[in-house]
Amino acid sequence: MKNYYYITTPIYYVNDKPHIGHAYTSIACDVLARFKRLDGYNVKFLTGTDEHGQKVEKAAISQNRTPIEFADEISENFKSLTDLLNLSNDDFIRTTEKRHKVASENIWKKLIDNNHIYLDKYAGWYALKDEAFYSEKEITNGKAPTGADVQWVEEPSYFFDLSTWEEKLLDFYEENPEFISPLSRMNEVKSFVRGGLRDLSVSRTSFQWGIKVPNDNNHIMYVWLDALTNYLSALGYPNTKNLSYVNFWPADLHMVGKDILRFHAVYWPAFLMAAGLPLPKRIFAHGWWTNEGRKISKSDGNIIDPLEIINNYGLDQIRYFLLREVPFGSDGDFSKSALLARINGDLSNDLGNLCQRVISMIYKNCERKIPNKCQNYSDEDKIFIKEFQNLYSKVSIEMNNQSFHQALKMIWNVISNANKFVDLQAPWKLKNTNISRMNDVLWILAESIRTISILIQPFMPSSSNKILNQLSVLEEERTFEFLKPNVFIKSNLIENPSPIFPRITD
């Protein structure tokens, strides 16, 4: 039976152009989507844009434009980001699409039919920047916990009975300890829920840009109820017999930034429970980036533009750095010195140098052909071969836990040992003393590079394919199926290699 895997980025809010935080989440999802496809899964990878709400309406008015004109332009910037980052997403959803409006209206009707929404009046603190409501105890010096300014809002509102889901949510977290990761985030969510949940205002009347509440045109659906429904809209919901919905829901993973964890880990599960729908299997909240040790903010002028850094340093290099530099889930600092150390050290010196010298030696000394499979292994050979043959199973465990940095660390440990194996065996000396042994050593090294390159495809698709091309590995033989112990590199003719990761001097 075919395995299915559904992974989502949060849909990005169209109040500004994309920055490094958007790129980080999207790249992480792309890496996992590519990994699962190589592992034989039928993957759906969704990203898109969240286009409703007061913030968008206000931004559009300030530019003398309609909200949809404003949303069209910014959404296109995010679509361009998918190309810039070489994302393999299967769908790009916009909350202004008809399919999404239909799904959102259906969720609302289900909540009404199940008696989980009622009409009342909202009076409380609202942060326009976060599009979020906050309780009195969360406000400090007129600011939300995020630092956003809050304003006192009073208006008629529909409410969702969030308070009645407190125990059900806590029970669900206990029964599903992997539901929220990392563990620190799970503890944070439990603490928030234990602190007491208040019913949630789920409609607004003070602006017009959004999905109208069914049967009450005076109200606009709360932007987060609308936005979260996108994960269902993209699967053809409310048609629960649609094959996309049948195969891919519940989602395997919602990847989010830690700032929107509450919406995904508290509100979304409660909405789904109330609508009688299955809950996603896992939510992972990653950390934030600083820039050279300083918090990134538009007012400080230190926003990191993905286009600029990719043009300066290379896409695969940036993809590698973002997922290798810090444990995924923790905050990280984007510094040029750390980036250059990774590019020139890990990529150029370690992996690039290994590929260049091994493939060059094969090209020059083996009649431009991968040697035949080694038949006589030394003890050192067996230790090294076992190490890279065990790599796939170890890396898989880390990937399923979203420990991207750990997976890369394991791969680079093998790269380091491959370079030591070259130095220890010295095939350049063997060509004068023992041609047969030289061929065996170069075959073992070529096989290790093939294994490494297949495994790094999700992280660096372009660079890994260049290496596999240099080894003349067929495109259809680059999935994890070809990492089984009885599958080896073929004795094919190769081209003279060129460097994959040139050193960068800043």
ZAZA-774957 format. One line per field, with one value per residue (C-alpha): x, y, z; residue number from 1; residue in three letters. Coordinates in nm, 3 decimals, padded with zeros to 5 digits. Layout:
<sites>
east	[X, ...]
north	[Y, ...]
up	[Z, ...]
k	[NUM, ...]
r	[ala, ...]
</sites>
This chain:
<sites>
east	[00.000, 00.125, 00.222, 00.090, 00.247, 00.097, 00.318, 00.228, 00.395, 00.181, 00.019, 00.206, 00.033, 00.038, 00.113, 00.477, 00.734, 00.898, 01.196, 01.439, 01.180, 00.945, 01.236, 01.345, 01.004, 00.955, 01.300, 01.252, 00.921, 01.072, 01.359, 01.116, 00.885, 01.176, 01.307, 00.970, 00.933, 01.278, 01.163, 00.871, 00.591, 00.319, 00.369, 00.149, 00.341, 00.128, 00.219, 00.031, -00.089, -00.331, -00.496, -00.786, -00.811, -00.799, -00.424, -00.452, -00.753, -00.568, -00.249, -00.448, -00.638, -00.312, -00.195, -00.528, -00.583, -00.847, -00.757, -00.759, -00.518, -00.284, -00.318, -00.256, 00.077, 00.209, 00.087, 00.283, 00.599, 00.545, 00.481, 00.812, 00.978, 00.885, 01.089, 01.374, 01.410, 01.361, 01.063, 00.886, 00.540, 00.246, -00.001, -00.010, -00.331, -00.470, -00.745, -00.915, -00.982, -01.334, -01.232, -01.115, -01.427, -01.644, -01.440, -01.437, -01.812, -01.864, -01.648, -01.850, -02.180, -02.056, -01.959, -02.300, -02.487, -02.291, -02.381, -02.023, -02.076, -02.304, -02.368, -02.265, -02.057, -01.676, -01.503, -01.132, -00.775, -00.693, -00.351, -00.386, -00.026, -00.090, -00.458, -00.505, -00.711, -00.537, -00.659, -00.600, -00.331, -00.132, -00.105, 00.204, 00.244, -00.011, 00.165, 00.078, 00.323, 00.466, 00.541, 00.256, 00.044, -00.308, -00.631, -00.954, -01.223, -01.598, -01.827, -02.092, -01.922, -01.981, -01.794, -01.651, -01.691, -01.317, -01.349, -01.539, -01.242, -00.985, -00.995, -01.036, -00.728, -00.519, -00.630, -00.537, -00.188, -00.132, -00.247, -00.038, 00.297, 00.447, 00.168, 00.370, 00.748, 00.995, 00.904, 00.954, 00.672, 00.442, 00.500, 00.432, 00.099, -00.011, 00.069, -00.137, -00.437, -00.414, -00.417, -00.778, -00.930, -01.184, -01.437, -01.287, -01.429, -01.452, -01.608, -01.556, -01.789, -01.553, -01.411, -01.518, -01.220, -01.275, -01.511, -01.861, -02.024, -02.289, -02.637, -02.505, -02.341, -02.268, -01.992, -01.656, -01.501, -01.205, -00.897, -00.743, -01.051, -01.048, -00.669, -00.634, -00.902, -00.663, -00.510, -00.847, -00.939, -00.638, -00.765, -01.105, -01.290, -01.588, -01.599, -01.466, -01.488, -01.238, -00.931, -00.696, -00.889, -00.918, -00.546, -00.388, -00.604, -00.517, -00.198, 00.127, 00.297, 00.211, 00.540, 00.506, 00.708, 00.688, 00.496, 00.186, 00.196, -00.110, -00.333, -00.217, -00.187, -00.489, -00.744, -00.707, -00.744, -01.045, -01.210, -01.153, -01.283, -01.592, -01.646, -01.606, -01.295, -00.966, -00.676, -00.333, -00.068, 00.207, 00.289, 00.650, 00.732, 01.076, 01.272, 01.357, 01.669, 01.866, 02.101, 02.459, 02.323, 02.049, 01.676, 01.553, 01.312, 01.207, 01.263, 01.628, 01.675, 01.833, 01.579, 01.751, 01.633, 01.637, 01.703, 02.009, 02.178, 02.106, 02.254, 02.563, 02.624, 02.424, 02.089, 02.209, 02.467, 02.194, 01.962, 02.245, 02.344, 01.992, 01.931, 02.283, 02.380, 02.136, 01.927, 01.589, 01.342, 01.596, 01.667, 01.966, 02.193, 02.255, 02.612, 02.830, 03.130, 02.929, 02.785, 03.129, 03.270, 02.999, 03.041, 03.421, 03.459, 03.175, 03.090, 03.409, 03.681, 03.495, 03.238, 03.364, 03.724, 03.627, 03.430, 03.690, 03.989, 03.819, 03.633, 03.942, 04.159, 03.908, 03.892, 04.273, 04.377, 04.088, 04.039, 03.762, 03.551, 03.424, 03.624, 03.452, 03.309, 03.567, 03.591, 03.852, 03.774, 04.029, 03.916, 03.936, 03.721, 03.453, 03.436, 03.402, 03.152, 02.932, 02.933, 02.799, 02.563, 02.400, 02.364, 02.019, 01.846, 02.004, 01.927, 01.564, 01.507, 01.641, 01.436, 01.114, 01.187, 01.266, 01.623, 01.768, 02.089, 02.148, 02.087, 02.339, 02.587, 02.571, 02.623, 02.917, 03.074, 03.084, 03.223, 03.498, 03.575, 03.576, 03.842, 04.044, 04.002, 04.149, 04.448, 04.503, 04.476, 04.664, 04.540, 04.787, 05.068, 04.888, 04.882, 05.258, 05.257, 04.919, 04.674, 04.419, 04.410, 04.389, 04.080, 03.921, 03.986, 03.847, 03.540, 03.469, 03.507, 03.288, 03.021, 03.042, 03.003, 02.704, 02.538, 02.612, 02.490, 02.161, 02.102, 02.178, 01.940, 01.659, 01.891, 02.088, 01.901, 02.107, 02.453, 02.379, 02.254, 02.578, 02.778, 02.556, 02.590, 02.969, 02.943, 02.710, 02.436, 02.113, 01.835, 01.595, 01.850, 01.868, 01.588, 01.648, 01.548, 01.900, 02.063, 01.978, 02.283, 02.268, 02.271, 02.606, 02.750, 02.780, 03.103, 03.007, 03.217, 03.247, 03.327, 03.617, 03.470, 03.447, 03.429, 03.080, 03.133, 03.378, 03.529, 03.384, 03.600, 03.400]
north	[00.000, 00.349, 00.567, 00.924, 01.227, 01.576, 01.864, 02.233, 02.567, 02.826, 03.037, 03.364, 03.691, 03.938, 04.254, 04.269, 04.110, 03.773, 03.766, 03.507, 03.370, 03.275, 03.119, 02.918, 02.755, 02.686, 02.531, 02.305, 02.180, 02.134, 01.927, 01.697, 01.672, 01.577, 01.328, 01.154, 01.138, 00.978, 00.735, 00.619, 00.833, 01.006, 01.358, 01.666, 01.978, 02.290, 02.655, 02.977, 03.315, 03.441, 03.747, 03.864, 04.075, 04.430, 04.468, 04.400, 04.629, 04.908, 04.863, 04.868, 05.184, 05.359, 05.298, 05.399, 05.044, 04.777, 04.493, 04.236, 04.447, 04.473, 04.099, 03.998, 04.181, 04.055, 03.700, 03.701, 03.785, 03.472, 03.265, 03.393, 03.285, 02.922, 02.944, 03.136, 02.869, 02.578, 02.452, 02.134, 02.235, 02.059, 02.340, 02.710, 02.822, 03.173, 03.246, 03.465, 03.158, 03.020, 02.670, 02.825, 03.037, 02.725, 02.529, 02.813, 02.864, 02.491, 02.482, 02.776, 02.600, 02.282, 02.479, 02.649, 02.321, 02.159, 02.451, 02.573, 02.930, 03.194, 03.567, 03.817, 04.134, 04.151, 04.393, 04.345, 04.394, 04.335, 04.353, 04.451, 04.347, 03.991, 03.979, 03.831, 03.886, 03.901, 03.877, 04.152, 03.947, 03.914, 04.291, 04.469, 04.847, 04.854, 04.579, 04.221, 03.940, 03.974, 04.343, 04.449, 04.750, 04.665, 04.859, 04.823, 04.689, 04.675, 04.534, 04.264, 03.931, 03.563, 03.354, 03.002, 02.811, 02.757, 02.738, 02.408, 02.240, 02.291, 01.937, 01.772, 01.950, 01.862, 01.498, 01.499, 01.638, 01.367, 01.092, 01.230, 01.339, 01.387, 01.623, 01.939, 01.963, 02.051, 01.948, 02.300, 02.417, 02.137, 02.244, 02.607, 02.514, 02.294, 02.576, 02.822, 02.587, 02.501, 02.875, 02.876, 02.931, 03.201, 03.180, 03.316, 03.601, 03.459, 03.746, 04.119, 04.400, 04.698, 04.623, 04.444, 04.256, 03.885, 03.593, 03.691, 03.488, 03.259, 03.406, 03.728, 03.970, 04.221, 03.997, 03.894, 03.563, 03.604, 03.588, 03.296, 03.073, 03.149, 03.104, 02.772, 02.616, 02.642, 02.308, 02.149, 02.371, 02.243, 01.884, 01.951, 01.984, 01.988, 01.694, 01.434, 01.170, 01.361, 01.135, 01.412, 01.447, 01.068, 01.009, 01.312, 01.420, 01.435, 01.626, 01.460, 01.786, 02.155, 02.348, 02.688, 02.963, 02.973, 03.304, 03.135, 02.816, 02.907, 02.933, 02.595, 02.400, 02.535, 02.702, 02.474, 02.142, 02.286, 02.400, 02.054, 01.869, 02.090, 02.026, 01.649, 01.631, 01.443, 01.641, 01.680, 01.434, 01.680, 02.048, 02.162, 02.517, 02.637, 02.929, 03.278, 03.421, 03.723, 03.914, 03.942, 03.909, 04.173, 04.116, 04.149, 04.438, 04.665, 04.976, 04.875, 04.817, 04.474, 04.255, 03.968, 03.954, 03.593, 03.709, 03.909, 03.638, 03.369, 03.588, 03.647, 03.299, 03.043, 02.873, 02.528, 02.693, 02.897, 02.593, 02.397, 02.676, 02.745, 02.381, 02.297, 02.599, 02.565, 02.285, 02.306, 02.445, 02.678, 03.040, 03.106, 03.391, 03.468, 03.592, 03.621, 03.470, 03.159, 03.132, 03.156, 02.901, 02.653, 02.721, 02.712, 02.450, 02.198, 02.237, 02.335, 02.176, 01.866, 01.751, 01.942, 01.838, 01.473, 01.460, 01.648, 01.440, 01.099, 01.149, 01.314, 01.017, 00.775, 00.981, 00.999, 00.655, 00.419, 00.488, 00.739, 00.461, 00.368, 00.060, -00.277, -00.365, -00.444, -00.817, -00.823, -00.596, -00.506, -00.452, -00.075, -00.111, -00.304, -00.046, 00.244, 00.065, -00.030, 00.332, 00.476, 00.184, 00.249, 00.621, 00.610, 00.439, 00.678, 00.987, 00.875, 00.875, 01.231, 01.354, 01.212, 01.412, 01.724, 01.716, 01.845, 01.968, 01.623, 01.445, 01.673, 01.627, 01.248, 01.282, 01.518, 01.280, 01.019, 01.279, 01.353, 00.982, 00.942, 01.213, 01.033, 00.707, 00.876, 01.003, 00.668, 00.454, 00.704, 00.574, 00.807, 00.592, 00.266, 00.340, 00.279, -00.024, -00.202, -00.110, -00.366, -00.218, 00.134, 00.032, -00.119, 00.194, 00.423, 00.201, 00.214, 00.593, 00.632, 00.419, 00.634, 00.953, 00.801, 00.722, 01.067, 01.245, 01.053, 01.144, 01.516, 01.557, 01.698, 01.962, 02.059, 01.928, 02.104, 02.034, 01.669, 01.611, 01.756, 01.508, 01.216, 01.327, 01.326, 00.966, 00.881, 00.762, 00.733, 00.975, 00.688, 00.533, 00.821, 00.728, 00.567, 00.235, 00.236, 00.261, -00.099, -00.309, -00.514, -00.209, -00.060, 00.200, 00.081, 00.070, 00.356, 00.598, 00.939, 01.294, 01.500, 01.660, 02.032, 02.180, 02.173, 02.424, 02.702, 02.881, 03.225, 03.515, 03.797]
up	[00.000, -00.090, 00.205, 00.206, 00.370, 00.403, 00.512, 00.532, 00.587, 00.761, 00.492, 00.490, 00.569, 00.280, 00.476, 00.360, 00.130, 00.218, 00.456, 00.596, 00.844, 00.561, 00.370, 00.678, 00.732, 00.362, 00.315, 00.620, 00.478, 00.134, 00.273, 00.454, 00.152, -00.074, 00.182, 00.204, -00.175, -00.204, 00.066, -00.149, -00.005, -00.205, -00.070, -00.067, 00.025, 00.068, 00.104, 00.025, 00.142, 00.406, 00.250, 00.466, 00.780, 00.905, 00.852, 00.479, 00.441, 00.624, 00.418, 00.092, 00.188, 00.279, -00.081, -00.240, -00.363, -00.318, -00.078, -00.360, -00.573, -00.274, -00.195, -00.558, -00.565, -00.232, -00.293, -00.621, -00.422, -00.212, -00.524, -00.662, -00.336, -00.409, -00.732, -00.571, -00.298, -00.543, -00.343, -00.452, -00.325, -00.495, -00.433, -00.351, -00.184, -00.147, 00.104, -00.157, -00.377, -00.414, -00.292, 00.034, 00.082, 00.038, 00.295, 00.551, 00.525, 00.574, 00.889, 01.026, 00.954, 01.125, 01.437, 01.438, 01.380, 01.665, 01.898, 01.945, 01.819, 01.975, 01.926, 02.196, 02.232, 02.243, 02.477, 02.522, 02.401, 02.036, 01.865, 01.502, 01.427, 01.551, 01.448, 01.796, 02.112, 02.452, 02.809, 03.065, 03.243, 02.918, 02.866, 03.001, 02.964, 02.684, 02.490, 02.395, 02.490, 02.137, 02.191, 01.960, 02.050, 02.166, 02.147, 02.336, 02.103, 02.168, 01.900, 01.841, 01.786, 01.741, 01.995, 01.977, 02.307, 02.352, 02.732, 02.708, 02.531, 02.805, 02.951, 02.612, 02.481, 02.788, 02.760, 02.390, 02.464, 02.726, 02.491, 02.202, 02.349, 02.000, 01.891, 01.963, 01.927, 02.058, 02.412, 02.548, 02.318, 02.432, 02.793, 02.699, 02.534, 02.826, 03.067, 02.860, 02.847, 03.218, 03.290, 03.170, 02.827, 02.752, 02.471, 02.152, 01.945, 01.591, 01.396, 01.340, 01.229, 01.220, 00.873, 00.555, 00.407, 00.474, 00.432, 00.537, 00.813, 00.656, 00.706, 00.866, 00.623, 00.898, 01.031, 00.883, 00.992, 01.232, 01.013, 01.205, 01.173, 00.801, 00.766, 00.950, 00.733, 00.434, 00.532, 00.452, 00.155, -00.040, -00.005, -00.156, 00.176, 00.241, -00.002, 00.243, -00.031, -00.242, -00.282, -00.169, 00.157, 00.204, 00.145, 00.308, 00.604, 00.887, 00.805, 00.910, 00.996, 01.029, 01.041, 01.211, 01.374, 01.753, 01.738, 01.590, 01.796, 02.007, 01.698, 01.566, 01.889, 02.083, 01.855, 01.551, 01.741, 01.929, 01.603, 01.451, 01.757, 01.756, 01.385, 01.435, 01.215, 01.274, 01.421, 01.255, 01.374, 01.461, 01.492, 01.499, 01.613, 01.507, 01.649, 01.523, 01.363, 01.475, 01.241, 01.370, 01.724, 01.685, 01.668, 01.311, 01.261, 00.978, 01.191, 01.251, 00.879, 00.930, 00.750, 00.570, 00.210, 00.077, -00.281, -00.179, 00.027, -00.234, -00.507, -00.292, -00.154, -00.356, -00.292, -00.182, 00.043, 00.216, 00.243, 00.408, 00.644, 00.772, 00.866, 00.987, 01.192, 01.486, 01.636, 01.462, 01.715, 01.879, 01.793, 01.569, 01.465, 01.099, 01.079, 00.769, 00.947, 01.046, 00.694, 00.532, 00.777, 00.673, 00.300, 00.294, 00.566, 00.547, 00.179, -00.003, 00.213, 00.332, 00.077, -00.227, -00.174, -00.118, -00.445, -00.647, -00.550, -00.559, -00.888, -01.046, -00.943, -01.095, -01.416, -01.451, -01.326, -01.406, -01.777, -01.699, -01.552, -01.202, -01.098, -01.058, -00.718, -00.451, -00.373, -00.095, 00.201, 00.467, 00.826, 00.772, 00.460, 00.650, 00.930, 00.684, 00.456, 00.751, 00.863, 00.539, 00.477, 00.818, 00.745, 00.580, 00.874, 01.126, 00.920, 00.874, 01.251, 01.284, 00.986, 01.131, 01.447, 01.239, 01.376, 01.049, 01.211, 01.364, 01.033, 00.862, 01.145, 01.096, 00.721, 00.769, 01.018, 00.741, 00.496, 00.747, 00.782, 00.403, 00.379, 00.649, 00.456, 00.145, 00.345, 00.517, 00.202, -00.021, -00.360, -00.538, -00.392, -00.463, -00.836, -00.837, -00.606, -00.616, -00.894, -00.779, -00.428, -00.570, -00.768, -00.456, -00.250, -00.521, -00.565, -00.188, -00.191, -00.500, -00.331, -00.015, -00.224, -00.405, -00.069, 00.075, -00.240, -00.248, 00.118, 00.078, -00.219, -00.001, 00.147, -00.163, -00.467, -00.732, -00.587, -00.504, -00.858, -00.997, -00.787, -00.893, -01.256, -01.216, -01.093, -01.387, -01.149, -01.350, -01.248, -01.180, -00.941, -00.694, -00.452, -00.112, -00.264, -00.413, -00.069, 00.016, 00.111, -00.213, -00.445, -00.549, -00.780, -01.141, -01.337, -01.571, -01.773, -01.607, -01.714, -01.582, -01.265, -01.194, -00.839, -00.685, -00.403, -00.494, -00.196, -00.123, -00.013, 00.139]
k	[1, 2, 3, 4, 5, 6, 7, 8, 9, 10, 11, 12, 13, 14, 15, 16, 17, 18, 19, 20, 21, 22, 23, 24, 25, 26, 27, 28, 29, 30, 31, 32, 33, 34, 35, 36, 37, 38, 39, 40, 41, 42, 43, 44, 45, 46, 47, 48, 49, 50, 51, 52, 53, 54, 55, 56, 57, 58, 59, 60, 61, 62, 63, 64, 65, 66, 67, 68, 69, 70, 71, 72, 73, 74, 75, 76, 77, 78, 79, 80, 81, 82, 83, 84, 85, 86, 87, 88, 89, 90, 91, 92, 93, 94, 95, 96, 97, 98, 99, 100, 101, 102, 103, 104, 105, 106, 107, 108, 109, 110, 111, 112, 113, 114, 115, 116, 117, 118, 119, 120, 121, 122, 123, 124, 125, 126, 127, 128, 129, 130, 131, 132, 133, 134, 135, 136, 137, 138, 139, 140, 141, 142, 143, 144, 145, 146, 147, 148, 149, 150, 151, 152, 153, 154, 155, 156, 157, 158, 159, 160, 161, 162, 163, 164, 165, 166, 167, 168, 169, 170, 171, 172, 173, 174, 175, 176, 177, 178, 179, 180, 181, 182, 183, 184, 185, 186, 187, 188, 189, 190, 191, 192, 193, 194, 195, 196, 197, 198, 199, 200, 201, 202, 203, 204, 205, 206, 207, 208, 209, 210, 211, 212, 213, 214, 215, 216, 217, 218, 219, 220, 221, 222, 223, 224, 225, 226, 227, 228, 229, 230, 231, 232, 233, 234, 235, 236, 237, 238, 239, 240, 241, 242, 243, 244, 245, 246, 247, 248, 249, 250, 251, 252, 253, 254, 255, 256, 257, 258, 259, 260, 261, 262, 263, 264, 265, 266, 267, 268, 269, 270, 271, 272, 273, 274, 275, 276, 277, 278, 279, 280, 281, 282, 283, 284, 285, 286, 287, 288, 289, 290, 291, 292, 293, 294, 295, 296, 297, 298, 299, 300, 301, 302, 303, 304, 305, 306, 307, 308, 309, 310, 311, 312, 313, 314, 315, 316, 317, 318, 319, 320, 321, 322, 323, 324, 325, 326, 327, 328, 329, 330, 331, 332, 333, 334, 335, 336, 337, 338, 339, 340, 341, 342, 343, 344, 345, 346, 347, 348, 349, 350, 351, 352, 353, 354, 355, 356, 357, 358, 359, 360, 361, 362, 363, 364, 365, 366, 367, 368, 369, 370, 371, 372, 373, 374, 375, 376, 377, 378, 379, 380, 381, 382, 383, 384, 385, 386, 387, 388, 389, 390, 391, 392, 393, 394, 395, 396, 397, 398, 399, 400, 401, 402, 403, 404, 405, 406, 407, 408, 409, 410, 411, 412, 413, 414, 415, 416, 417, 418, 419, 420, 421, 422, 423, 424, 425, 426, 427, 428, 429, 430, 431, 432, 433, 434, 435, 436, 437, 438, 439, 440, 441, 442, 443, 444, 445, 446, 447, 448, 449, 450, 451, 452, 453, 454, 455, 456, 457, 458, 459, 460, 461, 462, 463, 464, 465, 466, 467, 468, 469, 470, 471, 472, 473, 474, 475, 476, 477, 478, 479, 480, 481, 482, 483, 484, 485, 486, 487, 488, 489, 490, 491, 492, 493, 494, 495, 496, 497, 498, 499, 500, 501, 502, 503, 504, 505, 506]
r	[met, lys, asn, tyr, tyr, tyr, ile, thr, thr, pro, ile, tyr, tyr, val, asn, asp, lys, pro, his, ile, gly, his, ala, tyr, thr, ser, ile, ala, cys, asp, val, leu, ala, arg, phe, lys, arg, leu, asp, gly, tyr, asn, val, lys, phe, leu, thr, gly, thr, asp, glu, his, gly, gln, lys, val, glu, lys, ala, ala, ile, ser, gln, asn, arg, thr, pro, ile, glu, phe, ala, asp, glu, ile, ser, glu, asn, phe, lys, ser, leu, thr, asp, leu, leu, asn, leu, ser, asn, asp, asp, phe, ile, arg, thr, thr, glu, lys, arg, his, lys, val, ala, ser, glu, asn, ile, trp, lys, lys, leu, ile, asp, asn, asn, his, ile, tyr, leu, asp, lys, tyr, ala, gly, trp, tyr, ala, leu, lys, asp, glu, ala, phe, tyr, ser, glu, lys, glu, ile, thr, asn, gly, lys, ala, pro, thr, gly, ala, asp, val, gln, trp, val, glu, glu, pro, ser, tyr, phe, phe, asp, leu, ser, thr, trp, glu, glu, lys, leu, leu, asp, phe, tyr, glu, glu, asn, pro, glu, phe, ile, ser, pro, leu, ser, arg, met, asn, glu, val, lys, ser, phe, val, arg, gly, gly, leu, arg, asp, leu, ser, val, ser, arg, thr, ser, phe, gln, trp, gly, ile, lys, val, pro, asn, asp, asn, asn, his, ile, met, tyr, val, trp, leu, asp, ala, leu, thr, asn, tyr, leu, ser, ala, leu, gly, tyr, pro, asn, thr, lys, asn, leu, ser, tyr, val, asn, phe, trp, pro, ala, asp, leu, his, met, val, gly, lys, asp, ile, leu, arg, phe, his, ala, val, tyr, trp, pro, ala, phe, leu, met, ala, ala, gly, leu, pro, leu, pro, lys, arg, ile, phe, ala, his, gly, trp, trp, thr, asn, glu, gly, arg, lys, ile, ser, lys, ser, asp, gly, asn, ile, ile, asp, pro, leu, glu, ile, ile, asn, asn, tyr, gly, leu, asp, gln, ile, arg, tyr, phe, leu, leu, arg, glu, val, pro, phe, gly, ser, asp, gly, asp, phe, ser, lys, ser, ala, leu, leu, ala, arg, ile, asn, gly, asp, leu, ser, asn, asp, leu, gly, asn, leu, cys, gln, arg, val, ile, ser, met, ile, tyr, lys, asn, cys, glu, arg, lys, ile, pro, asn, lys, cys, gln, asn, tyr, ser, asp, glu, asp, lys, ile, phe, ile, lys, glu, phe, gln, asn, leu, tyr, ser, lys, val, ser, ile, glu, met, asn, asn, gln, ser, phe, his, gln, ala, leu, lys, met, ile, trp, asn, val, ile, ser, asn, ala, asn, lys, phe, val, asp, leu, gln, ala, pro, trp, lys, leu, lys, asn, thr, asn, ile, ser, arg, met, asn, asp, val, leu, trp, ile, leu, ala, glu, ser, ile, arg, thr, ile, ser, ile, leu, ile, gln, pro, phe, met, pro, ser, ser, ser, asn, lys, ile, leu, asn, gln, leu, ser, val, leu, glu, glu, glu, arg, thr, phe, glu, phe, leu, lys, pro, asn, val, phe, ile, lys, ser, asn, leu, ile, glu, asn, pro, ser, pro, ile, phe, pro, arg, ile, thr, asp]
</sites>
